[in-house]
Amino acid sequence: MSLSAAPREFPFTLPHGYTDPAGVTHREGMMRLATKNDELAPLVDPRVRENPSYLGVVLLGLVITRLGTAGQPDPAVIESLFPADLAHLQKLYREINGAELPGGLPDTV
């Protein structure tokens, strides 16, 4: 008898979504489990060193593997999301990783 592996990627649907420069709105995506390296790597990012609260933005850019047909988002895409979308992603991060998003947004966003 073989045990199936636990999922490592999780689907999500953003409440509002990201609208790309062509006007296409992307709401569906996938987030993978974070590794310790994902949580440590942003600490050397100059944007995070200048503003520690930026860590959550960089980290989400690492663990979101797909946002619609736009592929893996960079921090600029994460920055442009609506607060409700960021709160949704933070909640999913906590659920799948069993941890608070480092430098993340407050739950009341």
MMTF fields as JSON, N, C-alpha, C and O atoms, coordinates in Angstrom:
{
  "mmtfVersion": "1.0.0",
  "mmtfProducer": "UNKNOWN",
  "numBonds": 435,
  "numAtoms": 436,
  "numGroups": 109,
  "numChains": 1,
  "numModels": 1,
  "chainsPerModel": [1],
  "groupsPerChain": [109],
  "chainIdList": ["A"],
  "bondAtomList": [4, 2, 8, 6, 12, 10, 16, 14, 20, 18, 24, 22, 28, 26, 32, 30, 36, 34, 40, 38, 44, 42, 48, 46, 52, 50, 56, 54, 60, 58, 64, 62, 68, 66, 72, 70, 76, 74, 80, 78, 84, 82, 88, 86, 92, 90, 96, 94, 100, 98, 104, 102, 108, 106, 112, 110, 116, 114, 120, 118, 124, 122, 128, 126, 132, 130, 136, 134, 140, 138, 144, 142, 148, 146, 152, 150, 156, 154, 160, 158, 164, 162, 168, 166, 172, 170, 176, 174, 180, 178, 184, 182, 188, 186, 192, 190, 196, 194, 200, 198, 204, 202, 208, 206, 212, 210, 216, 214, 220, 218, 224, 222, 228, 226, 232, 230, 236, 234, 240, 238, 244, 242, 248, 246, 252, 250, 256, 254, 260, 258, 264, 262, 268, 266, 272, 270, 276, 274, 280, 278, 284, 282, 288, 286, 292, 290, 296, 294, 300, 298, 304, 302, 308, 306, 312, 310, 316, 314, 320, 318, 324, 322, 328, 326, 332, 330, 336, 334, 340, 338, 344, 342, 348, 346, 352, 350, 356, 354, 360, 358, 364, 362, 368, 366, 372, 370, 376, 374, 380, 378, 384, 382, 388, 386, 392, 390, 396, 394, 400, 398, 404, 402, 408, 406, 412, 410, 416, 414, 420, 418, 424, 422, 428, 426, 432, 430],
  "bondOrderList": [1, 1, 1, 1, 1, 1, 1, 1, 1, 1, 1, 1, 1, 1, 1, 1, 1, 1, 1, 1, 1, 1, 1, 1, 1, 1, 1, 1, 1, 1, 1, 1, 1, 1, 1, 1, 1, 1, 1, 1, 1, 1, 1, 1, 1, 1, 1, 1, 1, 1, 1, 1, 1, 1, 1, 1, 1, 1, 1, 1, 1, 1, 1, 1, 1, 1, 1, 1, 1, 1, 1, 1, 1, 1, 1, 1, 1, 1, 1, 1, 1, 1, 1, 1, 1, 1, 1, 1, 1, 1, 1, 1, 1, 1, 1, 1, 1, 1, 1, 1, 1, 1, 1, 1, 1, 1, 1, 1],
  "groupList": [{"groupName": "MET", "atomNameList": ["N", "CA", "C", "O"], "elementList": ["N", "C", "C", "O"], "formalChargeList": [0, 0, 0, 0], "bondAtomList": [1, 0, 2, 1, 3, 2], "bondOrderList": [1, 1, 2], "singleLetterCode": "M", "chemCompType": "L-PEPTIDE LINKING"}, {"groupName": "SER", "atomNameList": ["N", "CA", "C", "O"], "elementList": ["N", "C", "C", "O"], "formalChargeList": [0, 0, 0, 0], "bondAtomList": [1, 0, 2, 1, 3, 2], "bondOrderList": [1, 1, 2], "singleLetterCode": "S", "chemCompType": "L-PEPTIDE LINKING"}, {"groupName": "LEU", "atomNameList": ["N", "CA", "C", "O"], "elementList": ["N", "C", "C", "O"], "formalChargeList": [0, 0, 0, 0], "bondAtomList": [1, 0, 2, 1, 3, 2], "bondOrderList": [1, 1, 2], "singleLetterCode": "L", "chemCompType": "L-PEPTIDE LINKING"}, {"groupName": "ALA", "atomNameList": ["N", "CA", "C", "O"], "elementList": ["N", "C", "C", "O"], "formalChargeList": [0, 0, 0, 0], "bondAtomList": [1, 0, 2, 1, 3, 2], "bondOrderList": [1, 1, 2], "singleLetterCode": "A", "chemCompType": "L-PEPTIDE LINKING"}, {"groupName": "PRO", "atomNameList": ["N", "CA", "C", "O"], "elementList": ["N", "C", "C", "O"], "formalChargeList": [0, 0, 0, 0], "bondAtomList": [1, 0, 2, 1, 3, 2], "bondOrderList": [1, 1, 2], "singleLetterCode": "P", "chemCompType": "L-PEPTIDE LINKING"}, {"groupName": "ARG", "atomNameList": ["N", "CA", "C", "O"], "elementList": ["N", "C", "C", "O"], "formalChargeList": [0, 0, 0, 0], "bondAtomList": [1, 0, 2, 1, 3, 2], "bondOrderList": [1, 1, 2], "singleLetterCode": "R", "chemCompType": "L-PEPTIDE LINKING"}, {"groupName": "GLU", "atomNameList": ["N", "CA", "C", "O"], "elementList": ["N", "C", "C", "O"], "formalChargeList": [0, 0, 0, 0], "bondAtomList": [1, 0, 2, 1, 3, 2], "bondOrderList": [1, 1, 2], "singleLetterCode": "E", "chemCompType": "L-PEPTIDE LINKING"}, {"groupName": "PHE", "atomNameList": ["N", "CA", "C", "O"], "elementList": ["N", "C", "C", "O"], "formalChargeList": [0, 0, 0, 0], "bondAtomList": [1, 0, 2, 1, 3, 2], "bondOrderList": [1, 1, 2], "singleLetterCode": "F", "chemCompType": "L-PEPTIDE LINKING"}, {"groupName": "THR", "atomNameList": ["N", "CA", "C", "O"], "elementList": ["N", "C", "C", "O"], "formalChargeList": [0, 0, 0, 0], "bondAtomList": [1, 0, 2, 1, 3, 2], "bondOrderList": [1, 1, 2], "singleLetterCode": "T", "chemCompType": "L-PEPTIDE LINKING"}, {"groupName": "HIS", "atomNameList": ["N", "CA", "C", "O"], "elementList": ["N", "C", "C", "O"], "formalChargeList": [0, 0, 0, 0], "bondAtomList": [1, 0, 2, 1, 3, 2], "bondOrderList": [1, 1, 2], "singleLetterCode": "H", "chemCompType": "L-PEPTIDE LINKING"}, {"groupName": "GLY", "atomNameList": ["N", "CA", "C", "O"], "elementList": ["N", "C", "C", "O"], "formalChargeList": [0, 0, 0, 0], "bondAtomList": [1, 0, 2, 1, 3, 2], "bondOrderList": [1, 1, 2], "singleLetterCode": "G", "chemCompType": "PEPTIDE LINKING"}, {"groupName": "TYR", "atomNameList": ["N", "CA", "C", "O"], "elementList": ["N", "C", "C", "O"], "formalChargeList": [0, 0, 0, 0], "bondAtomList": [1, 0, 2, 1, 3, 2], "bondOrderList": [1, 1, 2], "singleLetterCode": "Y", "chemCompType": "L-PEPTIDE LINKING"}, {"groupName": "ASP", "atomNameList": ["N", "CA", "C", "O"], "elementList": ["N", "C", "C", "O"], "formalChargeList": [0, 0, 0, 0], "bondAtomList": [1, 0, 2, 1, 3, 2], "bondOrderList": [1, 1, 2], "singleLetterCode": "D", "chemCompType": "L-PEPTIDE LINKING"}, {"groupName": "VAL", "atomNameList": ["N", "CA", "C", "O"], "elementList": ["N", "C", "C", "O"], "formalChargeList": [0, 0, 0, 0], "bondAtomList": [1, 0, 2, 1, 3, 2], "bondOrderList": [1, 1, 2], "singleLetterCode": "V", "chemCompType": "L-PEPTIDE LINKING"}, {"groupName": "LYS", "atomNameList": ["N", "CA", "C", "O"], "elementList": ["N", "C", "C", "O"], "formalChargeList": [0, 0, 0, 0], "bondAtomList": [1, 0, 2, 1, 3, 2], "bondOrderList": [1, 1, 2], "singleLetterCode": "K", "chemCompType": "L-PEPTIDE LINKING"}, {"groupName": "ASN", "atomNameList": ["N", "CA", "C", "O"], "elementList": ["N", "C", "C", "O"], "formalChargeList": [0, 0, 0, 0], "bondAtomList": [1, 0, 2, 1, 3, 2], "bondOrderList": [1, 1, 2], "singleLetterCode": "N", "chemCompType": "L-PEPTIDE LINKING"}, {"groupName": "ILE", "atomNameList": ["N", "CA", "C", "O"], "elementList": ["N", "C", "C", "O"], "formalChargeList": [0, 0, 0, 0], "bondAtomList": [1, 0, 2, 1, 3, 2], "bondOrderList": [1, 1, 2], "singleLetterCode": "I", "chemCompType": "L-PEPTIDE LINKING"}, {"groupName": "GLN", "atomNameList": ["N", "CA", "C", "O"], "elementList": ["N", "C", "C", "O"], "formalChargeList": [0, 0, 0, 0], "bondAtomList": [1, 0, 2, 1, 3, 2], "bondOrderList": [1, 1, 2], "singleLetterCode": "Q", "chemCompType": "L-PEPTIDE LINKING"}],
  "groupTypeList": [0, 1, 2, 1, 3, 3, 4, 5, 6, 7, 4, 7, 8, 2, 4, 9, 10, 11, 8, 12, 4, 3, 10, 13, 8, 9, 5, 6, 10, 0, 0, 5, 2, 3, 8, 14, 15, 12, 6, 2, 3, 4, 2, 13, 12, 4, 5, 13, 5, 6, 15, 4, 1, 11, 2, 10, 13, 13, 2, 2, 10, 2, 13, 16, 8, 5, 2, 10, 8, 3, 10, 17, 4, 12, 4, 3, 13, 16, 6, 1, 2, 7, 4, 3, 12, 2, 3, 9, 2, 17, 14, 2, 11, 5, 6, 16, 15, 10, 3, 6, 2, 4, 10, 10, 2, 4, 12, 8, 13],
  "groupIdList": [1, 2, 3, 4, 5, 6, 7, 8, 9, 10, 11, 12, 13, 14, 15, 16, 17, 18, 19, 20, 21, 22, 23, 24, 25, 26, 27, 28, 29, 30, 31, 32, 33, 34, 35, 36, 37, 38, 39, 40, 41, 42, 43, 44, 45, 46, 47, 48, 49, 50, 51, 52, 53, 54, 55, 56, 57, 58, 59, 60, 61, 62, 63, 64, 65, 66, 67, 68, 69, 70, 71, 72, 73, 74, 75, 76, 77, 78, 79, 80, 81, 82, 83, 84, 85, 86, 87, 88, 89, 90, 91, 92, 93, 94, 95, 96, 97, 98, 99, 100, 101, 102, 103, 104, 105, 106, 107, 108, 109],
  "secStructList": [7, 7, 7, 7, 7, 7, 7, 1, 3, 3, 3, 3, 3, 3, 3, 3, 3, 3, 3, 7, 6, 6, 1, 7, 3, 3, 3, 3, 3, 3, 3, 3, 7, 7, 7, 2, 2, 2, 2, 2, 4, 4, 4, 4, 7, 2, 2, 2, 2, 2, 7, 4, 4, 4, 2, 2, 2, 2, 2, 2, 2, 2, 2, 3, 3, 3, 3, 4, 4, 4, 7, 1, 7, 7, 2, 2, 2, 2, 2, 6, 1, 7, 2, 2, 2, 2, 2, 2, 2, 2, 2, 2, 2, 2, 2, 2, 2, 1, 1, 7, 7, 6, 6, 7, 7, 7, 6, 6, 7],
  "xCoordList": [0.845, 0.0, 0.887, 1.797, 0.619, 1.414, 0.59, -0.614, 1.258, 0.61, 0.792, 1.886, -0.264, -0.118, 0.58, 0.384, 1.378, 2.13, 1.177, 0.191, 1.479, 0.694, 0.877, 1.951, -0.149, -0.01, 1.054, 1.229, 1.748, 2.772, 2.387, 3.021, 1.347, 0.821, -0.677, -1.366, -1.158, -2.544, -3.17, -2.592, -4.36, -5.03, -5.669, -6.02, -5.809, -6.525, -7.27, -6.955, -8.258, -8.993, -9.035, -9.563, -8.479, -8.45, -9.826, -10.532, -10.216, -11.51, -11.629, -12.681, -10.568, -10.61, -9.709, -10.131, -8.489, -7.562, -6.617, -6.78, -5.623, -4.605, -4.957, -5.17, -5.016, -5.262, -3.943, -3.302, -3.547, -2.256, -2.337, -3.428, -1.207, -1.207, -2.107, -2.533, -2.399, -3.276, -4.753, -5.626, -5.034, -6.41, -7.023, -8.219, -6.226, -6.711, -6.623, -5.58, -7.72, -7.736, -7.457, -8.078, -6.507, -6.084, -6.498, -6.057, -7.343, -7.814, -7.392, -7.212, -7.233, -6.887, -5.371, -4.644, -4.896, -3.465, -3.126, -4.002, -1.824, -1.303, -0.229, 0.586, -0.25, 0.774, 1.391, 0.681, 2.712, 3.395, 3.777, 3.791, 4.086, 4.602, 5.89, 6.688, 6.102, 7.335, 8.43, 8.17, 9.642, 10.808, 11.467, 11.166, 12.35, 13.082, 13.892, 14.021, 14.439, 15.187, 14.31, 14.774, 13.033, 12.112, 11.975, 11.879, 11.965, 11.801, 13.102, 13.067, 14.244, 15.528, 16.04, 16.599, 15.859, 16.398, 15.979, 16.821, 14.724, 14.354, 15.088, 15.131, 15.66, 16.328, 17.54, 17.968, 18.101, 19.235, 18.79, 19.615, 17.501, 16.963, 17.057, 16.611, 17.633, 17.778, 16.446, 16.391, 15.369, 14.052, 13.577, 12.94, 13.884, 13.488, 14.362, 13.88, 15.654, 16.549, 16.122, 16.218, 15.653, 15.204, 13.849, 13.596, 12.984, 11.638, 11.268, 10.799, 11.467, 11.217, 9.814, 9.63, 8.835, 7.475, 7.344, 6.341, 8.336, 8.346, 8.642, 8.453, 9.099, 9.443, 8.265, 8.452, 7.075, 5.894, 5.633, 5.207, 5.883, 5.694, 6.675, 6.285, 7.942, 8.966, 8.68, 8.804, 8.303, 8.034, 6.848, 6.916, 5.781, 4.639, 5.04, 4.564, 5.909, 6.401, 7.173, 7.238, 7.759, 8.496, 7.577, 7.793, 6.567, 5.75, 4.534, 3.951, 4.141, 3.059, 3.683, 4.502, 3.294, 3.909, 3.191, 3.761, 1.926, 1.172, 0.056, -0.606, -0.146, -1.281, -1.934, -1.466, -3.011, -3.684, -2.73, -1.936, -2.815, -1.912, -0.679, 0.167, -0.584, 0.558, 1.794, 2.868, 1.666, 2.811, 3.106, 2.221, 4.373, 4.79, 4.922, 5.65, 4.215, 4.266, 5.565, 6.139, 6.012, 7.158, 6.621, 5.412, 7.504, 7.023, 6.185, 5.288, 6.451, 5.658, 4.195, 3.294, 3.957, 2.581, 1.941, 0.796, 2.669, 2.133, 1.782, 0.74, 2.649, 2.391, 1.121, 0.46, 0.769, -0.373, -1.706, -2.753, -1.683, -2.925, -3.749, -3.214, -5.039, -5.935, -5.687, -5.264, -5.946, -5.756, -6.502, -5.978, -7.704, -8.458, -7.74, -7.765, -7.105, -6.355, -5.116, -4.802, -4.414, -3.244, -3.64, -2.95, -4.741, -5.213, -5.576, -5.305, -6.175, -6.523, -5.269, -5.237, -4.241, -2.987, -2.284, -1.711, -2.325, -1.706, -2.417, -1.764, -3.726, -4.496, -4.134, -3.929, -4.053, -3.683, -2.275, -2.029, -1.346, 0.026, 0.022, 0.68, -0.725, -0.801, -1.397, -0.914, -2.441, -3.11, -2.205, -2.134, -1.516, -0.741, 0.62, 1.183, 1.159, 2.47, 2.401, 3.415, 1.229, 1.079, 1.874, 2.339, 2.03, 2.852, 2.342, 1.643, 2.71, 2.415, 3.36, 4.525, 2.877, 3.706, 4.682, 4.248, 5.991, 6.951, 6.8, 6.747, 6.734, 6.611, 5.315, 5.199, 4.34, 3.103, 2.184, 2.51, 1.047, 0.05, -0.768, -0.899, -1.311, -2.172, -3.43, -3.869, -4.0, -5.193, -6.385, -7.351, -6.345, -7.484, -7.478, -8.304, -6.542, -6.488, -7.755, -7.92],
  "yCoordList": [-1.181, 0.0, 1.238, 1.358, 2.155, 3.378, 4.551, 4.643, 5.418, 6.623, 7.726, 7.91, 8.453, 9.55, 10.714, 10.968, 11.397, 12.53, 13.687, 13.89, 14.421, 15.601, 16.639, 16.72, 17.423, 18.43, 19.463, 19.822, 19.925, 20.946, 22.255, 23.286, 22.212, 23.421, 23.482, 22.463, 24.698, 24.899, 25.967, 27.037, 25.678, 26.66, 27.772, 27.577, 28.924, 30.026, 30.832, 30.786, 31.563, 32.506, 33.826, 33.909, 34.849, 36.166, 36.818, 36.634, 37.58, 38.264, 39.254, 39.338, 39.996, 41.002, 40.635, 40.712, 40.242, 39.835, 40.92, 42.099, 40.484, 41.366, 41.62, 40.682, 42.892, 43.246, 43.646, 44.609, 42.89, 43.135, 44.322, 44.842, 44.764, 45.931, 45.775, 46.775, 44.548, 44.319, 44.359, 44.234, 44.536, 44.613, 43.281, 43.215, 42.22, 40.897, 40.773, 41.053, 40.352, 40.162, 38.699, 37.79, 38.5, 37.165, 36.955, 37.689, 35.955, 35.697, 34.333, 34.165, 33.364, 32.003, 31.864, 32.441, 31.11, 30.913, 29.715, 28.992, 29.521, 28.424, 28.974, 29.811, 28.482, 28.83, 27.533, 26.575, 27.507, 26.31, 26.504, 27.619, 25.382, 25.447, 26.253, 26.166, 27.022, 27.801, 26.921, 26.025, 27.193, 26.538, 27.543, 28.737, 27.049, 27.958, 28.947, 30.114, 28.479, 29.37, 30.501, 31.632, 30.196, 31.243, 32.337, 33.518, 31.946, 32.924, 33.672, 34.8, 33.051, 33.692, 34.547, 35.62, 34.089, 34.777, 36.254, 37.092, 36.602, 38.017, 38.942, 40.156, 38.366, 39.205, 39.94, 40.944, 39.449, 40.143, 41.078, 41.786, 41.091, 41.975, 43.417, 43.72, 44.312, 45.713, 46.381, 47.24, 46.0, 46.596, 46.189, 46.98, 44.959, 44.478, 45.128, 45.478, 45.286, 45.944, 47.388, 47.885, 48.055, 49.443, 49.531, 50.453, 48.554, 48.556, 47.115, 46.377, 46.696, 45.306, 44.793, 43.589, 45.668, 45.205, 44.73, 44.11, 45.008, 44.574, 43.077, 42.495, 42.453, 41.037, 40.183, 39.248, 40.483, 39.719, 39.781, 38.793, 40.93, 41.102, 40.219, 39.514, 40.254, 39.453, 37.969, 37.182, 37.584, 36.179, 35.661, 34.564, 36.422, 35.978, 35.821, 34.911, 36.697, 36.569, 35.279, 34.783, 34.734, 33.472, 32.25, 31.287, 32.276, 31.078, 30.986, 29.91, 32.083, 32.012, 31.555, 32.26, 30.388, 29.813, 30.205, 30.129, 30.629, 31.018, 31.954, 31.739, 32.994, 33.892, 34.021, 34.771, 33.288, 33.264, 32.818, 31.897, 33.482, 33.173, 34.064, 34.009, 34.893, 35.807, 35.109, 35.709, 33.86, 33.13, 33.522, 33.956, 33.36, 33.671, 35.187, 35.821, 35.773, 37.233, 37.703, 37.022, 38.868, 39.49, 40.425, 40.646, 40.972, 41.85, 43.035, 43.479, 43.551, 44.677, 44.267, 45.066, 43.037, 42.546, 42.4, 42.806, 41.825, 41.675, 43.044, 43.202, 44.036, 45.4, 45.995, 46.799, 45.614, 46.231, 45.565, 46.016, 44.497, 43.819, 44.655, 45.473, 44.433, 45.095, 44.543, 43.397, 45.35, 44.873, 43.57, 42.718, 43.404, 42.168, 40.966, 39.875, 41.158, 40.073, 39.727, 38.551, 40.741, 40.488, 39.776, 38.856, 40.193, 39.533, 38.073, 37.193, 37.818, 36.455, 35.596, 34.454, 36.144, 35.408, 35.17, 34.103, 36.161, 35.988, 34.88, 34.059, 34.851, 33.808, 32.435, 31.493, 32.312, 31.036, 30.635, 29.469, 31.596, 31.303, 30.709, 29.7, 31.339, 30.843, 29.442, 28.578, 29.222, 27.918, 26.802, 25.742, 27.024, 25.915, 25.738, 24.644, 26.804, 26.717, 26.651, 26.419, 26.849, 26.798, 27.875, 27.687, 29.011, 30.084, 31.431, 31.533, 32.44, 33.817, 34.232, 33.836, 35.016, 35.532, 36.551, 37.584, 36.295, 37.244, 38.604, 38.693, 39.64, 40.989, 41.186, 42.086, 40.332, 40.348, 41.482, 42.325, 41.478, 42.506, 42.151, 40.974, 43.139, 42.837, 42.098, 42.266, 41.288, 40.519, 41.418, 40.96, 42.654, 43.548, 44.314, 45.203, 43.975, 44.688, 44.436, 44.943],
  "zCoordList": [0.0, 0.0, 0.0, 0.82, -0.919, -0.961, -0.452, -0.687, 0.233, 0.731, -0.296, -0.829, -0.57, -1.522, -0.833, 0.355, -1.592, -1.053, -0.757, -1.465, 0.271, 0.605, -0.503, -1.1, -0.779, -1.842, -1.488, -0.323, -2.493, -2.308, -2.974, -2.747, -3.796, -4.423, -4.165, -4.14, -3.975, -3.602, -4.487, -4.676, -5.035, -5.893, -5.064, -3.901, -5.68, -5.047, -6.106, -7.295, -5.634, -6.48, -5.734, -4.625, -6.344, -5.715, -5.803, -6.795, -4.777, -4.815, -5.977, -6.611, -6.257, -7.328, -8.498, -9.651, -8.216, -9.258, -9.712, -9.399, -10.459, -11.03, -12.49, -13.258, -12.868, -14.262, -14.892, -14.471, -15.911, -16.557, -17.512, -17.746, -18.072, -18.964, -20.197, -20.775, -20.602, -21.755, -21.37, -22.23, -20.069, -19.606, -19.207, -18.923, -19.181, -18.79, -17.268, -16.677, -16.64, -15.197, -14.874, -15.424, -13.966, -13.549, -12.103, -11.219, -11.852, -10.493, -9.971, -8.765, -10.852, -10.45, -10.358, -11.167, -9.388, -9.272, -8.417, -7.942, -8.233, -7.419, -6.488, -6.875, -5.248, -4.266, -3.768, -3.462, -3.69, -3.192, -1.733, -1.211, -1.094, 0.262, 0.283, -0.65, 1.317, 1.462, 2.046, 2.849, 1.632, 2.23, 3.173, 3.14, 3.993, 4.883, 4.053, 4.422, 2.932, 2.056, 1.522, 1.377, 1.228, 0.772, 1.823, 1.489, 3.086, 4.151, 4.455, 4.946, 4.168, 4.441, 3.281, 3.508, 2.054, 0.883, 0.795, 0.47, 1.069, 0.967, 1.952, 1.751, 3.009, 4.004, 3.45, 4.018, 2.343, 1.72, 0.603, 0.025, 0.294, -0.741, -0.25, 0.856, -1.059, -0.616, -0.287, 0.593, -0.98, -0.695, 0.693, 1.39, 1.099, 2.422, 3.492, 4.569, 3.184, 4.159, 4.407, 5.529, 3.358, 3.489, 4.194, 4.97, 3.909, 4.474, 4.831, 3.964, 6.084, 6.481, 6.173, 5.995, 6.106, 5.808, 4.36, 4.007, 3.523, 2.13, 2.009, 0.94, 3.088, 3.072, 2.612, 1.834, 3.073, 2.677, 1.188, 0.59, 0.58, -0.861, -1.625, -2.556, -1.234, -1.904, -1.705, -2.645, -0.501, -0.206, -1.019, -1.574, -1.093, -1.905, -3.366, -4.046, -3.85, -5.219, -5.45, -6.575, -4.389, -4.503, -4.449, -5.185, -3.598, -3.385, -4.299, -4.432, -4.93, -5.914, -7.221, -7.81, -7.663, -8.858, -10.138, -11.227, -10.002, -11.186, -10.771, -9.755, -11.564, -11.398, -12.767, -13.624, -12.96, -14.257, -15.349, -15.159, -16.495, -17.6, -17.562, -18.454, -16.509, -16.386, -15.825, -15.786, -15.392, -14.853, -13.42, -12.683, -13.032, -11.663, -11.519, -12.282, -10.538, -10.392, -9.752, -8.902, -10.17, -9.517, -8.427, -8.347, -7.59, -6.512, -7.002, -6.286, -8.19, -8.711, -8.891, -8.64, -9.321, -9.477, -8.104, -7.907, -7.154, -5.79, -5.216, -4.579, -5.439, -4.945, -5.526, -4.868, -6.743, -7.419, -7.081, -7.546, -6.276, -5.921, -4.942, -4.195, -4.966, -4.024, -2.616, -2.469, -1.581, -0.207, 0.097, 0.814, -0.432, -0.19, -0.8, -0.231, -1.948, -2.581, -1.753, -1.569, -1.257, -0.411, 0.875, 1.316, 1.474, 2.702, 2.41, 3.227, 1.271, 0.87, 0.725, 1.183, 0.089, -0.093, 1.233, 1.451, 2.121, 3.439, 4.213, 4.858, 4.156, 4.851, 4.298, 5.064, 2.975, 2.371, 2.793, 3.098, 2.812, 3.235, 4.639, 4.892, 5.556, 6.942, 6.989, 7.722, 6.209, 6.223, 5.724, 6.346, 4.615, 4.046, 4.7, 4.666, 5.3, 5.926, 7.443, 8.101, 7.997, 9.444, 10.142, 11.266, 9.471, 10.036, 9.549, 8.541, 10.285, 9.906, 8.79, 8.785, 7.859, 6.783, 7.355, 7.865, 7.286, 7.827, 7.155, 5.928, 7.945, 7.39, 6.631, 5.8, 6.922, 6.162, 6.55, 7.387, 5.929, 6.149, 7.386, 7.72, 8.059, 9.202, 8.737, 7.599, 9.616, 9.273, 8.969, 8.358, 9.37, 9.215, 7.909, 7.707, 7.006, 5.719, 4.958, 3.848]
}
